[in-house]
């Protein structure tokens, strides 16, 4: 049976359509309740929740014709603005402009970082192209150990390295194919190939605890990050795209990298995820600045400090 839930003292019907609206309302109810358990207030995050609620309730009103839902949507919009004003009054920065509509909720970003850590620990070869393939294939197979891919997926991710990387993954028994590597690369969207990641099969210890919707959201987020149009235009390699993803996954609400108390990201951890020596990170950071991904950055003192540009703030996975 489809799951039902509650938000703002209202029950979300299990048969509400479209299904994406039902899921969003349920996740929003869960997110509001989780926020209430937080030991410290985060007014920017609360304003984002109110903005999401306003959009969801407006659509719910359109679907059902219930005027009270539209009134609730209006109240949520006002609450978002008031919350941002409170944030500004507390010295939290300027409040003009819209709230950033992020691809991932705060909890989904936590799950995304879990996936990144799993990839770093379980990729069979310390090579950027392998890490990138392992990441995206893991996200396809995260729930059941199997997932569909096409040749177009693989060549978009890996460009001219797709065949070589697939052969490495198969030789290491990290990936199992129903046919040959050539057949996978020839598969088209109307007839994708079902591949298997043995360590993610249901009989194995489960590394992830998220559901189908969260898996889809994280997979979409990752593909948008590594396939960003300006990153593609600059023809940046796998290591730089991995660094773009890693930086986006570890941001504060204002787009700055890392927790405030940490003063940025550990350079060696970022380098390990990207399969790079730490001393090479600086060159890739400069490429991301040129691609309008990072507005500024500094790699002194063993830390990667910086900030996402405004255009990629929606990809930020809130710490």
N, C-alpha and C positions, 0 to 999 in steps of 0.2 A: 504494500500500500504506500501511496505517496505520503510524505511527512507533512504534518500540519504544525503550526506554531502560533505564537502570540506576539503582538507588537502594540504598544500604547493601549493596553487593555482590550485590544481587538483580536479575535481569532482569525488566523489566515486559513481560509478553506482549503482542504486538501485537493480540491478539484479546480482551484482558481486558474484561469488561463489569461495571458500566456504563461507557460510554466516558468519562464525566466523571471517574471514578476513575482510569482509565488515564492521562488527560491530567494529572491532578493529581500522580500519582506521578512521571511523567516530568519535569514542571516542578519538583517538589521535588528530584529528583536533580540537575537543572541548578542549582537555587538553592543547594544545599549545596556543589556544586563551585565555584560563583561566589563563595560566601562564603569558601571556603578561599583564594581568590586576593586577598581584600581586605587592604590593607596594615595596617589597624587593626581590632581586634576591636570588634564591636557586639553586646554580649551580649543586648540586648533583641531585636534582629533574629534572633539565633541561637535564643533561646527561642521566638520565634514559629515558626521553622522546625520546631523539635522538636514544638511543639503541633500544627502541621499534619500532621507525620509520624505523630503518635500517632493522630489522627483517620483519616487515610488508611489506615494499616496495620490499624486495628481494622475498618474497612469491608472491606478486602482479606481479612482473616481470615474475616469473615462470609460473603463471597462464595465463598471457596475451601474453608473448613473447615480451614485450615492453622493448627494451634496455635502454631507458631513465629512466625507473623506477629502473633498476639495478644501473645505474649511481647515481641516487638519494639516493639509499640505501648505496652506498659507501660513498657519501658525509655525510650522517647521522652518519655513523660509525666514520668518521674523526671528525665530530663535537662533538660527545660524548667524544672522547679522549681529544680533545682540551679543552672542558669544564671542564673535570676533572683536567687537568693540571692547568687551571686557578684557580680552587678551591684549589689545593695544593699550588699554588703561593701566594694565599691570606691567607695562614696559616690554611687552612681547614682540614689539615691532609694528609696522604699519598694517592697517586693516582694510585699506581700500583695495578694490579689485575682487574678483570672484574667488570662491574657495576652489582649490585645485581638485579636479575630479580624477582620482587615482584609479589605476587598473586593479590594484590589489587592496583589500582591507588590511588593517594592521595584523590580524590573525593569519590571513593568507600570506602576508609577507614573512611571518615567522616560519610557516611551513616551507616557503620558497627558500629561505636560508638553510633549513634542514636539508633540502634537496641539494643545495650547493655543497654543503659539507659532505654529504654522502658521495657525491660525484668525486670530490677531491680525494676521499679516502678509498674509493673502489674502482677508479679508472685503471684499466690494466696496463697503460703505458703513460709515462710522464711527458706527454706531448700535447700542445695546445689543441691541435685538430682532433685528437682522441678525446680530450676533456670535453670539447664542444659537442662532439657526436654523442658521447656518453650522457651528457646533460640532457640533450633534446630527446634521445631515445628513452632515457629513464622517465622523463615526463610523459611520454606516450604510453609507457608500460607500467607506470607507477602503481596502478590499482590491481591489475590482474596478472602482471608479468608478461602480457602480450600487448601489442599495439600495431596500428596500421601506419605504414609509411609509403611514400611514392619516390620514384627517382627524382622528381622535381624537388621534393623536400630535401633530399640528400645533397643534390648539387647546389641548392640555394644555401644550405648550411656550410658545405665543405668545398664548394667550387670545384677546382680540379683535383682535389685530394679525396673525393668520395670513395672511389674504388679501393685505393690503398688503405684508407682508414677502416672501411668495412672488412676488408680481408684481415686486418690486424685484430679486430674485435672478434671475428669468427675464429681465427686461429687461437686466440686466448680463451675461447669458449665463454666469453662474456655475452656474446650474441649468437643466436641460432636462427638460421634462415630456412624457409621451406624449399628453397631452390638455390640457384647460384647467385653470386654477387651481381653478375651481369643482368640476370632476370629481375633482381630487385631494382637496379638502376633503370631498367626499361619499363617498370610498372608505372601506370598512369592513374590520375585521380579516380577514374571510373572503375579501376580494378587495382586497388592498393595491395601491398604485400603485408601479411600479418607476420611480424617478427616476434621472437621470444627473448626475453632477458631472464635467464634461469634463476638468478639470485632474487628476482622479484616475484617469482611464482608463489601462489597462495600457501603452499606447503612449507615455504621458507620463513624464517623470522621476519616479521613485518617492519621495515625501516620507516614507514610513513603511516600516519593515522588520519589523513584527510580523506574527504569524500570525493565523489565524481565531479561535482561542481567546482570545488577548489582545485582539483587536478587540472580541469580544463582552463580555469582562470590563470593558474601559474604557467601552464604550457603556453597559453596565448601571450602572457606577459613576457616570457623568455624569448619567444620568437620575435615579438615586436622590438625587444631590446637589441638582440643580435642582428636583426634585419633592418634596423633603423635606416631611413633613406639617406641621411647624410653620411652615416658610416659606410653604407654601400657605395655611395658616390665616390668616397675617398678610397674605395677598394681596400679597406683595412682588413688585416688578417685575423685568424682565429684568436690569437692571444689578445689583440686589442679589443676584439668584440667581447671576449670573456671578461676583460677588465671593465668594459662598459657595463656589462650585466652585474658584475660584482659591486661596482660603485653604486649602481642604482639600488641594489638590494640592501645597502647599508647606509641609509640616509635618515636625517631628522626631518621634521615637517617643513623646515625652511630650505631643504635641499642640501644642507651641509653633510659631509661624510662623517660617519661614526658618531658614537655617543659624545655628548659635550664634555664629559669628564675624561674621556680617553684622548681627546685632541686629535681625532682622525682615525684612520684604519691602520692596523699593523701591516707594514710593508711586506714582511715575509709571508704573512697569511694570504694576502692578495696575490703575491707572486706564485705561491704554491697552487692556488686555484687556477691561475692562468698558465701553469707549467712553464714559468720563467724564473731565471735567477733574479733575486731582488734588485740587483744593480741595473737590470734592464727595464724596470718598471717606468722609470722617468721618461724614456723615449716613447713608450706607449701612451703615457699620460699626455705628452705633448701632441700626439696624434689625435687624442680625444678632444683636446682644446681646439685644435684646428678644425675638427668635425662639429664644433658647436655642441659638444656633449657636456664637457666641463667648462664652467665659466672661468675658473681659476684653480690652481693646484700647486702643491708644494710637497716634495718628497724628502725633506731633510729630517734628520734625527730618527730614521727608521719608521717614519709615519707617512701615510698618504693623507694629506689634508686637501680639502677643496670643496667645491659646490657644483651641483648639477645646474645646467642652464635652465632658464624658464621653460623652454620648449619641451624638455624631457622630464619636468617635474611630475607629470602624471605617471611616469614609470617608477617613481621613487617608492621603495618598500619601507615603510616607516619603522624605525627602531623604537 
